Amino acid sequence: MTGCETDVCVLSTVLGAIDRGYFVVVPRHAVCGSVDATHDAAITILTQRYGTQIAVVDHEAVQRLLQ
């Protein structure tokens, strides 16, 4: 999952995917927000609260997944 506004669109879409039973991979450097504090808060929510259904990874991990 990539996109803009981590704390709005990305968070909403990720939570919808979780509700449907998907495991979601979020490349940390492929999401952004208009405010650093809310972007960071959304990343914290995703990793700490939904860590079993979501992986927030760096770009090297994404490259390994694609190989």
N, C-alpha and C positions, 0 to 999 in steps of 0.2 A: 504494500500500500504506500503510495507516495502522494504528495499534494501540498497545497498551501493552506494556511490557517490550521495548524496542528490542533489548536484548542477548539476548533469549530468543526469544519468539514471533515478533516481526517479523523478526529475523535469520534464523531457521529457515525461515519462510515465503518470504522473499525468495530465499534460496539454493535452495529447492525450485523456485521459479518460474524461476530462472536455469537450473537443470538441465533444465527442460522447454522452454527456448528462448525464454522471455518476456523482453521488455525491461520493467523495473520502474521506476516513478516513486514516490519516497518523499518526500512533503511534510515537510520538516524540522520544522515546527511541529505536525504531526499524529501524531507518535510521541513516546513518553515512556518513561522507565524509573524504577524505584524508587530507583536510585542514579545520580547525575549522572555519576560517573566511568565506569561501565560503559555507560551510554547514549552518552556521548561517544565511548568506544572503539568501540562498534558503528557509529556514524555514520562514524568514521574508517575502519574496515574496509570499509564499504560504498562509500565514496567513493574510497579509495585503491586498494583491491584489485580491486573490481568495477566501476570507473568506466565501462567500455565497455558493461556490461549493465544498469547502474543509473544513474538520475539522482536525486540528492538535491537537491530544489529548495525555494525559498521559496513562500509562498502566492500571490504575484503570478504566478509561472510556472504554477502550477496553474490559476489563473483564465484565463491566456492559452491554455492547452491546451484548456480547456473552451469557449472561444468559437468 
